[in-house]
């Protein structure tokens, strides 16, 4: 007994629709870098760098490429209360790093912080393999929390650039980078992936509302350190 081709095609389509969602790509298990699809949700209060690292690890685990890798957020902290500063560039391993589609974004730490890195809107993919909103999209979400200078080092003690070392959702400010390498000005800072401008807003600079007001959502860059 034979069936019309249209019937067979419809049946196959229905069967595939019932299958579990496939990973973002066949190479996703080898991912060593991603931009978070969402933030912690509490402005600049990430629960410290440990809380941010946990957020990266949790998202990677949910996407299917967490353990045995250890994931860290690209964040610096500032010296305070006798505790030394921590540099983002020293928290992320040695590289190379590739996104969930297999594209290498940098071969090592020096390459990552050079003008020749491969970080842009098309390669800063989330753990789900999605392109994150940037300039021209609604809502714009290109501000990424880093607390870092362009070379990946911490700011000197004084002016807060880390929302009190990622523990405040009120006072302070956080240095952010632009994931799409674009901004409202045509200068190096506006095109910087990791050190574009401090957060600001009606609540002081570190609330979730503040982060959204300048084109952010508390997103993070996550790197596999091993």
C-alpha positions in Angstrom: 0.0 0.0 0.0 1.5 3.4 -1.0 0.9 6.8 0.4 0.9 10.2 -1.3 4.2 12.0 -1.1 2.6 15.0 0.7 1.3 12.6 3.4 4.7 11.1 4.0 6.4 14.5 4.2 3.8 15.7 6.7 4.2 12.6 8.9 8.0 13.0 8.9 7.7 16.7 9.8 5.4 15.9 12.7 7.8 13.2 13.9 10.8 15.5 13.9 8.8 18.1 15.7 8.5 15.7 18.6 12.3 15.1 18.9 14.2 17.0 21.7 15.8 20.2 20.6 19.2 19.7 19.1 22.3 21.6 20.5 23.1 25.0 19.1 25.7 23.3 16.9 27.5 20.0 16.5 30.6 21.8 17.9 28.9 23.2 21.0 30.5 20.6 23.3 33.9 22.2 22.4 32.8 25.7 23.2 35.1 27.6 25.5 33.6 31.1 25.3 30.1 32.6 25.3 28.2 35.8 26.0 25.5 35.1 28.6 21.9 35.0 27.3 20.8 36.7 30.5 22.2 38.4 33.5 22.0 37.4 37.2 19.0 39.9 37.3 20.1 42.0 40.3 22.0 44.7 38.6 25.7 44.9 39.5 25.2 42.7 42.5 26.4 39.4 41.1 27.2 37.8 44.5 30.8 38.8 43.9 33.0 37.2 41.2 32.1 33.8 42.7 28.4 34.4 42.0 29.3 35.5 38.5 31.4 32.4 37.9 28.6 30.2 39.1 26.2 32.0 36.7 28.6 31.1 33.8 28.9 27.5 35.0 25.2 27.1 35.4 24.4 28.4 31.9 27.2 26.3 30.3 25.8 23.2 32.1 22.3 23.9 30.9 23.6 24.2 27.3 25.4 20.9 27.6 29.1 22.0 27.8 29.6 22.7 31.5 31.6 20.1 33.4 34.3 19.0 33.2 35.3 22.5 32.2 35.5 25.3 34.8 33.9 28.5 33.6 34.8 32.0 34.8 33.3 35.4 34.2 35.5 38.0 32.6 35.5 40.4 35.5 38.0 42.5 37.4 37.8 43.7 41.0 39.4 46.7 42.7 41.6 46.8 45.8 39.5 47.4 48.9 39.7 46.7 52.7 43.2 45.3 52.4 42.2 42.9 49.6 44.2 43.1 46.3 42.6 43.8 43.0 41.9 41.0 40.6 42.5 41.3 36.9 40.0 39.8 34.4 42.7 38.8 32.0 44.2 36.5 34.7 40.9 34.7 35.5 40.2 33.2 32.1 42.9 30.7 31.4 45.3 30.7 28.5 43.1 30.1 25.4 42.5 29.5 22.6 38.8 30.2 22.9 36.0 29.4 20.5 32.2 30.0 20.5 29.5 27.4 20.3 29.7 27.4 16.5 33.4 26.6 16.5 34.7 30.1 15.5 37.9 31.0 17.3 37.6 34.4 19.0 41.1 34.6 20.2 44.1 32.3 20.4 45.5 33.5 23.7 45.3 36.3 26.3 47.4 38.7 24.2 45.4 38.1 21.1 42.1 38.6 23.0 43.3 42.1 24.1 44.6 43.1 20.7 42.9 44.9 17.9 43.1 41.7 15.9 40.7 39.5 18.0 37.7 38.0 16.5 35.1 39.5 18.9 32.1 41.1 17.3 28.3 40.9 17.2 28.4 37.8 14.9 30.9 35.9 17.0 29.9 36.9 20.6 27.3 34.2 20.5 25.3 33.2 23.6 25.5 29.7 25.2 22.4 29.0 23.1 24.2 29.9 19.8 22.2 33.1 19.5 23.3 36.6 18.4 22.7 39.1 21.2 21.0 42.5 20.5 23.2 45.5 19.8 22.9 49.0 18.4 19.9 49.3 16.2 18.0 46.4 17.9 15.2 46.7 20.4 16.1 46.4 23.2 19.8 47.1 22.8 21.7 44.8 25.2 25.3 45.4 24.1 26.6 46.7 27.4 28.6 43.8 29.1 29.8 44.0 32.6 33.6 43.8 32.9 35.0 46.3 35.5 38.1 46.3 33.4 40.5 48.5 31.5 41.1 47.8 27.8 44.1 45.6 28.6 42.0 43.4 31.0 43.4 44.8 34.2 41.6 46.3 37.2 41.1 50.0 37.8 43.0 51.6 40.6 41.2 52.0 43.9 39.1 55.1 44.1 36.3 55.7 41.6 34.1 52.6 41.7 34.1 50.7 38.4 32.9 47.3 39.7 29.7 48.1 41.6 31.6 47.5 44.9 33.3 44.4 43.6 30.0 43.0 42.2 28.1 43.3 45.5 26.0 46.4 44.9 22.8 47.0 43.1 22.6 50.6 44.3 25.6 52.9 44.6 28.6 52.8 42.4 29.2 52.1 38.7 30.5 49.3 36.5 32.7 49.6 33.5 31.1 47.9 30.5 32.2 46.9 27.1 30.2 46.7 23.9 29.6 43.2 22.6 28.8 44.5 19.1 31.8 46.8 19.0 29.6 49.7 18.2 28.5 52.9 20.0 27.0 56.3 19.6 30.5 57.8 19.1 33.2 56.9 16.6 36.1 56.3 18.9 38.2 53.5 20.3 36.2 53.4 23.6 32.9 53.2 21.8 34.2 50.2 19.8 35.7 48.4 22.8 34.4 45.0 23.7 35.6 45.3 27.3 36.1 48.9 28.4 33.7 51.4 26.8 32.0 53.5 29.5 30.9 53.3 33.2 27.3 52.4 33.9 25.0 55.2 35.0 21.3 55.9 35.5 18.6 57.3 37.8 19.3 54.8 40.6 23.0 55.5 40.9 24.6 53.2 38.3 24.3 49.6 39.6 20.6 48.7 39.6 19.1 46.5 36.9 17.2 49.6 35.7 20.4 51.6 35.4 22.1 48.9 33.3 19.1 48.7 31.0 18.9 52.5 30.6 22.3 52.7 28.7 21.8 49.6 26.6 22.6 46.7 28.9 21.1 43.8 30.9 23.8 42.7 33.2 25.3 40.3 30.7 28.7 38.7 31.1 31.5 37.2 29.0 32.2 33.6 30.1 35.5 31.7 29.4 36.5 28.1 30.0 39.7 28.2 32.1 40.6 24.6 31.5 
